[in-house]
C-alpha cells in the first residue's frame, strides 16, 4: 500500500509521540565494484536497407544487457589472447533476408575457446523489433548465467496528468507507455495478477477505496472487492492463485485472503491495530505485513493460515510497504529517515538489515524485479518518478513520471 494511504490510516491510530521517533539504521552498505562478466558486443551486421534495423536491435540489446549490471561490456572485436579462464563471452547479431522475411540471428560464444554457447533466430517485423531485442537479451542472460532475464517484463504504475489519474503499463525500461485506465479520482497500488494478464488496483471511483481489476485484453475494468469500509493493498500469489488484501469491513483494517473474483476465503488477522500491506512469500507459506500493534508501524510475519505472528523489524520508528524478493531471501521496505523515506532490506529471520538508499529524495513503495537484484519504487524529489535501484551497486535510474509501480513476473 502506498504511503499516502498508509499514512492516513496509521496516523489515526498512533500516539503523537510516535511521529517523533528517529531511525538508527547504519549507513548503506553498497558494493561499489560488483563482480561482472566480460562481454564483447560488436556492431550487429545488416546489409543495405537492413542496416538501420540491425543498429536498432543492437542498441536495445546493448541497453538491456547494461541494465542488468551483470556485464562489463566492450564494443570492439574481441581478441582471444589472454582470455583463458576469464569466462569472457562475445554476443553477435546479424539481420538478413530469409525468403520474404526479415530475420535476426543472435549468438553467444566463449571467447577463449571459440565454443558456441547458444543463440536464437527470429523473424523481425518492424513492430516486433523491441520485443525481439528484449527476448534475445534475456536469452543472453540465461545462456551466460543460467538465470532468467528481465528485459521482456513490464512495469505498471500510476500517474496524475492534469486533473486525471492514469494507470499505465510500459516495457520494463519505461519505453512504450500505454494507458489502461483514466479517471478523475485517485488510483493506487496496482499489482500484476493472473499470469500478468491483468492488473488489480485501488480506486476511489465510487467514493471510497475499492479494488478493481483490468485485464489487458479488455477495454473496461471490473469491480473486484467493494465491501463496506476500505478495500486496499492487494498482493497476488501465482503459486496460490489467491490475493491478499486489507479490508476494514468489520471496523479495524485486517488482512484477508481473496480469490481472483474477490470472494473472501479467510480472515488472517484479528487485532485492534491496523494490519495492512500484506505480501506473500514466493512459496506462499508465509506473509509479511505492516501493523502498528507494537505502537509504531512495523513489519510482522505470519504463516499462511494467520498463525505464528512475530515481529520482524525493530530498527526504525516507521517501517512500511514490505515486498518479498522472488528468491525468498530478502524483504524490501520503506523506512522513515527524518522527514523522508528510504529503502531498506532485511532477511526473513531479521538478522541482517541494511539501507539501500540514503539521500535527499524520498524512496517508497519498493517492488522487486524478477532478478532479485533490482527494485522499482516511487522516488520523490523535485518530481514524483518511477525509479529503479540496484541493491548491489546502489545505482539508480528514472523510468517515468509516476508512482506506485509493480514489476511483472517473467
C-alpha positions in Angstrom: 0.0 0.0 0.0 1.3 3.5 -0.8 2.5 5.8 1.9 -0.3 8.3 1.0 -2.9 5.8 2.1 -1.0 4.1 4.9 -0.1 7.5 6.5 -3.8 8.4 6.7 -4.8 5.0 8.2 -1.9 4.7 10.6 -1.9 8.3 11.8 -5.4 7.9 13.1 -4.3 5.2 15.5 -0.8 6.3 16.7 0.0 8.5 19.7 1.6 11.8 18.9 5.0 10.7 20.4 5.5 8.1 17.7 5.9 10.7 15.0 9.0 12.0 16.7 10.8 8.6 16.8 14.0 8.6 14.8 15.7 5.8 12.9 19.0 4.3 13.8 19.9 2.4 10.6 23.6 2.3 9.8 24.9 3.9 6.6 24.2 2.0 3.4 26.5 -0.9 2.7 27.0 -0.8 -1.0 29.4 -2.9 -3.0 30.8 -0.3 -5.4 32.6 -2.8 -7.7 30.3 -5.8 -8.1 31.6 -8.9 -10.0 30.9 -8.6 -13.6 31.3 -10.9 -16.6 33.4 -9.5 -19.5 31.2 -9.3 -22.6 32.0 -8.1 -26.1 29.2 -6.8 -28.3 30.5 -5.8 -31.8 28.2 -4.0 -34.2 25.4 -6.1 -35.5 25.6 -6.9 -39.2 23.0 -5.8 -41.7 23.4 -5.2 -45.4 21.8 -2.3 -47.3 18.4 -1.1 -46.1 18.6 -3.7 -43.3 21.5 -1.9 -41.6 19.2 0.6 -39.7 17.2 -2.3 -38.3 20.4 -4.1 -37.2 21.5 -0.9 -35.5 18.2 -0.5 -33.6 18.3 -4.1 -32.4 21.9 -3.7 -31.4 21.2 -0.6 -29.3 18.2 -2.2 -27.5 20.2 -5.3 -26.7 23.1 -3.2 -25.5 20.9 -1.2 -23.2 19.2 -4.3 -21.9 22.4 -6.1 -21.0 23.8 -2.9 -19.5 20.7 -2.5 -17.3 21.3 -5.9 -15.7 24.6 -4.8 -14.1 26.0 -8.3 -14.8 28.4 -7.4 -17.6 31.4 -5.3 -18.4 30.6 -4.5 -22.0 33.2 -3.8 -24.7 32.1 -2.7 -28.2 35.1 -3.7 -30.3 36.0 -7.1 -31.8 37.4 -9.4 -29.1 40.9 -10.9 -29.2 41.2 -14.4 -27.6 44.8 -13.8 -26.5 44.9 -13.7 -22.7 41.2 -14.6 -22.3 41.7 -18.2 -21.0 39.9 -18.7 -17.7 38.1 -15.3 -17.8 34.6 -16.6 -18.8 34.5 -13.8 -21.4 31.8 -14.0 -24.0 31.0 -12.4 -27.3 27.5 -11.6 -28.4 26.9 -11.2 -32.1 23.9 -10.4 -34.2 23.0 -10.1 -37.9 19.9 -9.1 -39.8 19.2 -10.7 -43.2 16.5 -11.7 -45.6 15.3 -15.3 -45.4 12.9 -15.6 -48.3 10.3 -12.8 -47.8 11.1 -12.4 -44.1 13.5 -10.1 -42.3 15.3 -12.4 -39.9 17.6 -11.7 -36.9 20.1 -14.2 -35.6 21.9 -13.7 -32.4 24.7 -15.9 -31.0 26.8 -16.2 -27.8 30.3 -17.7 -28.0 33.0 -18.3 -25.4 35.9 -16.0 -26.5 38.8 -18.1 -25.1 37.7 -21.5 -26.6 35.6 -20.2 -29.5 32.8 -22.6 -28.5 29.3 -21.8 -29.4 27.2 -21.4 -26.2 23.8 -20.7 -27.7 21.7 -18.4 -29.8 18.3 -17.6 -31.3 16.8 -16.8 -34.7 13.7 -14.6 -35.1 11.5 -13.1 -37.7 11.6 -9.4 -37.2 8.6 -7.4 -38.4 9.3 -3.7 -37.6 6.6 -3.5 -35.0 8.1 -6.5 -33.2 11.7 -5.2 -33.1 11.7 -4.2 -29.4 10.1 -7.5 -28.3 12.7 -9.5 -30.3 15.6 -7.5 -28.9 14.3 -7.9 -25.3 13.8 -11.6 -25.8 17.3 -12.1 -27.2 18.9 -10.1 -24.3 17.1 -12.4 -21.9 18.5 -15.3 -23.8 22.0 -13.9 -23.4 21.5 -13.7 -19.6 20.1 -17.2 -19.5 22.9 -18.7 -21.6 25.7 -16.9 -19.7 24.4 -17.0 -16.1 21.6 -19.7 -16.1 19.2 -17.1 -14.6 16.1 -15.6 -16.1 16.4 -12.1 -17.7 14.0 -9.2 -17.1 14.1 -7.4 -20.4 10.8 -9.0 -21.6 8.9 -8.0 -18.4 6.6 -4.9 -17.9 6.0 -2.2 -15.3 2.6 -1.0 -14.2 2.3 2.3 -12.3 0.0 5.3 -11.7 0.4 8.9 -12.7 -1.5 12.1 -12.5 -1.8 14.2 -15.7 -3.7 17.4 -15.2 -6.8 16.6 -13.2 -6.9 12.9 -14.3 -5.3 9.8 -12.7 -4.0 7.2 -15.1 -3.0 3.5 -14.8 -0.1 2.9 -17.1 1.7 -0.2 -18.4 5.2 0.1 -20.1 8.1 -2.0 -21.0 10.4 -2.7 -18.1 12.7 0.2 -19.1 9.9 2.7 -19.3 9.5 2.7 -23.1 6.2 2.4 -24.8 3.8 3.5 -22.1 0.2 2.5 -22.6 -2.7 4.0 -20.6 -5.1 1.3 -19.3 -7.4 3.4 -17.1 -8.0 7.1 -16.9 -10.3 8.7 -14.3 -10.9 11.8 -12.2 -10.3 10.2 -8.8 -7.1 8.6 -7.3 -5.7 5.3 -8.4 -3.4 3.5 -6.0 -1.3 0.4 -5.6 -1.6 -1.6 -8.9 -0.4 -5.2 -8.8 0.0 -7.8 -11.6 -2.2 -10.8 -11.2 -3.3 -14.0 -13.1 0.0 -14.6 -15.0 0.4 -10.9 -15.9 -2.9 -11.0 -17.8 -4.4 -8.4 -15.5 -3.8 -5.6 -13.0 -5.7 -5.2 -9.7 -5.7 -1.7 -8.2 -7.4 0.5 -5.7 -9.8 3.2 -6.9 -12.0 5.8 -5.3 -14.4 5.8 -8.2 -17.4 5.0 -6.0 -16.5 7.4 -3.2 -14.3 5.1 -1.2 -11.3 2.8 -1.6 -12.4 -0.3 -3.5 -10.5 -2.9 -5.6 -10.9 -3.2 -9.3 -9.3 -5.4 -11.9 -8.4 -4.6 -15.5 -7.5 -7.4 -17.9 -5.1 -6.2 -20.6 -7.2 -7.7 -23.4 -10.4 -5.9 -22.3 -11.5 -2.3 -22.6 -13.2 -1.9 -19.2 -12.3 -2.6 -15.5 -14.4 -4.9 -13.3 -15.2 -4.4 -9.7 -13.3 -6.9 -7.5 -13.9 -6.0 -3.8 -16.3 -3.3 -2.6 -17.0 -4.5 0.9 -18.1 -1.8 3.4 -15.2 0.3 4.5 -11.9 0.4 2.6 -10.6 -2.3 0.3 -6.9 -1.8 -0.4 -3.3 -3.2 -0.6 -3.7 -6.2 -2.9 -0.9 -8.8 -3.4 -1.1 -11.8 -5.7 0.4 -15.2 -5.3 0.8 -17.1 -8.6 1.5 -20.3 -6.7 -1.6 -20.0 -4.6 -3.8 -18.3 -7.2 -5.1 -16.0 -4.4 -5.0 -12.4 -3.4 -4.1 -10.8 -0.1 -5.9 -7.6 0.7 -6.5 -5.2 3.6 -10.3 -4.7 4.3 -12.0 -2.7 7.0 -15.4 -4.2 6.6 -15.7 -5.2 10.2 -14.2 -1.9 11.6 -10.5 -2.4 12.0 -8.3 -2.8 9.0 -7.4 -6.5 8.8 -5.6 -8.8 6.3 -7.8 -11.2 4.3 -7.3 -13.8 1.6 -9.5 -13.4 -1.5 -9.8 -15.4 -4.7 -9.3 -13.6 -8.0 -13.0 -12.9 -8.2 -12.9 -11.0 -4.9 -14.6 -13.6 -2.8 -13.3 -13.8 0.8 -11.6 -17.1 1.6 -10.2 -16.3 5.0 -9.6 -13.6 7.5 -5.9 -13.8 8.7 -5.5 -11.1 11.4 -7.6 -10.3 14.4 -6.2 -7.3 16.2 -7.4 -3.8 17.2 -4.4 -2.4 15.5 -4.2 -1.5 11.8 -2.9 -4.5 9.8 -2.3 -3.8 6.1 0.2 -4.0 3.2 0.4 -7.9 3.1 2.9 -9.6 0.8 3.2 -13.3 0.0 6.5 -15.1 0.3 7.4 -16.7 -3.1 6.4 -20.2 -1.9 3.1 -19.0 -0.5 3.8 -20.4 3.0 4.4 -17.1 4.8 3.2 -13.5 4.7 4.9 -10.2 5.7 2.6 -7.3 6.6 2.5 -3.9 8.2 1.0 -3.4 11.7 1.0 -0.7 14.3 0.2 -3.2 17.1 3.6 -2.5 18.7 2.9 1.2 19.0 4.5 2.3 15.7 4.3 0.9 12.1 6.5 -2.1 11.9 6.8 -5.3 9.8 5.4 -8.6 11.0 5.5 -12.2 9.7 2.8 -14.8 9.9 2.1 -18.3 8.5 -0.2 -18.8 5.5 -3.1 -19.5 7.9 -2.5 -16.4 10.0 -0.7 -18.3 12.8 2.7 -17.8 14.4 2.7 -14.0 14.2 6.1 -12.4 15.0 7.6 -9.0 14.7 10.3 -8.7 12.0 11.6 -5.1 12.3 12.9 -3.5 15.5 15.1 -0.7 13.9 13.4 2.4 12.7 10.3 4.2 14.0 8.2 3.8 10.9 8.6 0.9 8.5 6.1 0.2 5.7 5.4 -1.3 2.2 7.1 -4.7 2.6 8.0 -6.7 -0.6 9.3 -10.2 -0.5 12.1 -10.9 -3.1 11.4 -13.6 -5.8 14.2 -15.8 -4.3 12.7 -15.5 -0.8 16.0 -14.4 0.8 15.2 -10.7 1.3 12.3 -8.4 2.2 12.5 -4.8 1.0 10.6 -2.0 2.6 10.5 1.8 3.2 11.8 3.2 6.5 11.4 6.8 7.6 14.6 8.8 8.0 13.7 12.2 9.3 11.1 13.7 7.0 11.8 11.3 4.1 11.6 7.6 3.5 14.5 5.4 2.3 14.6 1.8 1.2 16.0 -0.9 3.4 16.2 -4.7 3.0 16.2 -7.4 5.7 16.4 -11.1 5.8 13.3 -13.0 6.8 14.9 -14.1 10.0 15.5 -10.4 10.9 19.3 -11.0 11.4 20.6 -8.8 8.6 19.1 -5.4 7.8 20.6 -2.5 5.9 19.8 0.6 4.0 19.8 0.6 0.2 19.2 4.3 -0.4 20.2 7.4 1.7 20.0 10.8 0.1 17.8 13.9 0.0 15.0 12.2 -2.0 12.3 10.0 -0.6 12.0 6.4 -1.8 8.8 4.5 -1.2 6.7 1.5 -2.4 9.6 -0.8 -3.4 8.8 -3.8 -5.6 11.3 -6.5 -6.8 12.4 -7.2 -10.3 12.4 -10.9 -11.3 16.2 -11.0 -11.0 16.1 -10.3 -7.2 18.7 -7.5 -7.6 16.7 -4.5 -8.8 13.9 -2.7 -7.1 11.4 -0.4 -8.7 10.0 2.3 -6.4 8.4 5.7 -6.1 11.1 8.4 -5.8 10.0 11.8 -4.6 12.4 14.8 -5.2 11.5 17.7 -7.4 9.1 15.4 -9.2 7.4 12.1 -8.4 9.1 9.4 -10.5 9.1 5.6 -11.1 12.7 4.7 -10.5 14.9 1.6 -10.3 17.6 0.9 -7.6 20.3 -1.7 -8.0 20.8 -3.2 -4.5 24.3 -4.4 -5.3 25.8 -1.1 -6.6 23.3 1.4 -5.3 22.9 2.7 -8.8 19.6 4.5 -9.7 17.7 5.4 -12.9 14.4 7.1 -13.6 12.0 5.3 -15.8 9.0 7.6 -15.9 7.0 10.2 -14.1 4.6 8.4 -11.8 4.3 6.4 -8.6 3.1 3.0 -7.1 5.0 0.7 -9.5 4.9 -3.0 -9.8 7.1 -5.4 -11.8 5.6 -8.3 -13.8 6.9 -11.8 -13.4 8.5 -13.5 -16.5 
